[in-house]
Amino acid sequence: MKKIVLFGDSLLAGVMNGETSDILDKHIINELTGMDFPGYGLVKLGKRGESSSEGLARIDEAVEAEGDFVVISFGTNDSLKQKNTLEDFGENIREIIESFDASKVILLTTGYINTEILPSGDNERQQLYAEKAKQIADEVGVNVIDLYHHMTVYPKPNEFVQKADGIHPSEEGYHFLGALIARDIKEKLLAEG
């Protein structure tokens, strides 16, 4: 069975209503199967509250999983809790990415926050971290999904986040994210021939 490693923070842990779940996993697998790419399993290495430096500290766990694809998502805790400066975040992300074969990596940027529900959130800062992730991805040659952009091009981005916390994806948000990840994997598979 082919493996997709989900390595990151609570976004990849599938947090719904305060608990980790398999909601994102199901959407990724269903989307891939629907596009005639069945037979994938997921290795879930998403941890709640983790910053890029904490992810870097456990990079061996993700490398040892030997995924056919690796989805990486850090930055929201760096931004929200200001655990790492923008520059430190960029260096951490670069080191994390460079631990893998670039052709296997899909990097997710930080997403949009509903600041009415989570007033401590700062979407300008989220966007800065998203831009830094895109810059690093471009420099090292990996695919990037600009989650912040995808969420904010819609007139009602609050529909993509849970009303319970204002930060984690809603049911619609996870479905959307699963579709974006599956699309990138499909593009990589088609490019391989």
C-alpha positions in Angstrom: 0.0 0.0 0.0 1.2 3.5 -0.9 1.7 5.9 2.1 0.9 9.6 2.6 2.6 11.0 5.6 0.7 13.9 7.3 3.4 15.7 9.3 2.5 18.9 11.1 0.3 20.5 13.7 -3.4 20.1 14.6 -4.6 20.9 11.1 -3.2 17.5 10.0 -4.4 15.8 13.2 -8.0 16.6 12.0 -9.1 18.4 15.1 -13.0 18.6 15.2 -14.9 20.0 18.2 -11.7 19.9 20.3 -10.8 16.3 19.5 -8.5 14.7 16.9 -10.4 12.8 14.2 -10.0 11.0 10.9 -12.1 13.6 9.0 -9.2 14.9 6.8 -7.9 11.4 6.2 -11.3 10.3 4.8 -11.5 13.3 2.5 -8.0 12.7 1.1 -8.6 9.0 0.5 -12.1 9.5 -1.0 -10.9 12.2 -3.3 -7.9 10.1 -4.5 -10.1 7.1 -5.0 -12.7 9.2 -6.9 -9.9 10.3 -9.2 -8.9 6.7 -9.9 -5.9 6.6 -7.5 -7.0 4.1 -4.9 -4.8 2.1 -2.5 -3.4 4.8 -0.3 -3.0 4.7 3.5 -2.2 7.5 5.8 0.5 7.9 8.5 -0.8 10.5 10.9 1.9 12.5 12.5 0.0 15.7 13.3 0.4 17.0 16.8 -1.7 19.7 18.4 -0.1 23.0 19.4 3.1 22.2 17.6 5.4 24.9 16.2 7.9 24.4 13.4 10.8 24.1 15.8 8.9 21.3 17.7 8.2 19.6 14.4 11.9 19.8 13.4 12.8 18.2 16.7 10.8 15.1 15.7 11.7 15.0 12.0 13.2 11.6 12.2 9.7 10.1 13.0 8.4 11.5 9.7 11.5 10.5 7.6 11.4 6.9 9.1 7.7 6.6 8.0 9.0 6.5 4.4 6.0 8.0 2.7 5.4 8.1 -1.0 4.1 11.6 -0.3 4.7 13.9 2.7 2.2 16.7 3.5 3.8 19.3 5.8 1.9 21.9 7.8 3.4 24.1 10.4 3.2 27.8 11.0 -0.1 28.6 12.7 1.3 28.0 16.2 4.5 29.9 15.2 2.2 32.8 14.2 -0.6 32.6 16.8 1.5 31.8 19.9 4.5 33.6 18.4 6.7 30.6 19.2 9.1 31.4 16.4 9.9 34.5 14.5 9.2 34.6 10.8 12.8 34.1 10.0 13.2 31.2 12.4 10.0 29.6 11.0 11.4 29.9 7.5 14.7 28.2 8.5 12.8 25.5 10.3 10.5 24.8 7.3 13.5 24.7 5.0 15.3 22.2 7.2 12.1 20.1 7.5 11.5 20.1 3.7 15.1 19.3 2.9 14.9 16.1 5.0 12.7 14.6 2.2 13.0 14.0 -1.5 11.5 17.3 -2.9 9.3 15.4 -5.4 7.4 13.8 -2.5 6.7 17.0 -0.6 3.5 19.1 -0.4 3.7 22.1 1.9 0.6 23.7 3.3 0.7 27.4 4.3 -1.0 28.8 7.3 -4.7 29.3 6.9 -7.3 32.0 7.7 -8.5 32.6 11.3 -12.0 33.9 12.3 -10.9 36.7 14.6 -14.4 37.3 15.8 -14.2 33.9 17.5 -10.5 34.0 18.2 -9.6 37.6 18.8 -5.9 36.7 19.6 -5.6 35.6 15.9 -4.0 38.0 13.5 -4.7 37.3 9.8 -2.0 39.8 8.7 0.5 37.7 10.6 -1.0 34.5 9.2 -0.5 35.8 5.7 3.1 36.8 6.4 3.8 33.2 7.6 2.0 31.9 4.5 4.2 34.1 2.2 7.3 32.9 4.0 6.3 29.2 3.5 5.7 29.9 -0.2 9.1 31.6 -0.6 10.9 28.7 1.0 8.9 26.2 -1.1 9.9 28.1 -4.2 13.5 28.2 -3.2 13.7 24.4 -2.5 11.4 23.4 -5.4 8.5 21.7 -3.6 4.7 22.0 -4.2 2.9 24.4 -2.0 -0.8 24.8 -1.3 -1.5 28.4 -0.3 -4.2 27.6 2.2 -4.6 31.2 3.3 -5.2 32.3 -0.3 -7.6 29.5 -1.1 -9.7 30.3 2.1 -9.8 34.1 1.6 -10.7 34.2 -2.1 -14.2 33.2 -1.1 -16.6 35.8 0.0 -17.4 33.9 3.3 -14.1 32.4 4.5 -15.6 31.9 8.0 -17.5 29.0 6.6 -14.2 27.1 6.3 -13.4 27.3 10.0 -15.2 25.8 13.1 -17.4 28.1 15.1 -16.2 26.4 18.2 -12.6 27.8 18.0 -12.3 30.0 14.9 -9.1 28.3 13.7 -9.5 24.6 12.8 -11.3 23.7 9.6 -15.1 23.1 9.6 -16.5 20.0 7.9 -16.5 22.0 4.6 -13.0 23.3 5.4 -11.6 19.7 5.8 -13.4 18.6 2.6 -11.8 21.5 0.8 -8.4 20.8 2.2 -8.6 17.1 1.4 -9.5 17.9 -2.2 -6.6 20.3 -2.5 -4.1 17.7 -1.1 -5.6 15.0 -3.4 -5.3 17.3 -6.4 -1.6 18.0 -5.7 -0.9 14.2 -5.3 -2.7 13.5 -8.6 -0.7 16.2 -10.4 2.5 14.6 -9.0 1.5 11.1 -10.1 0.6 12.3 -13.6 3.9 14.1 -13.9 5.7 10.9 -13.0 3.9 9.2 -15.9 
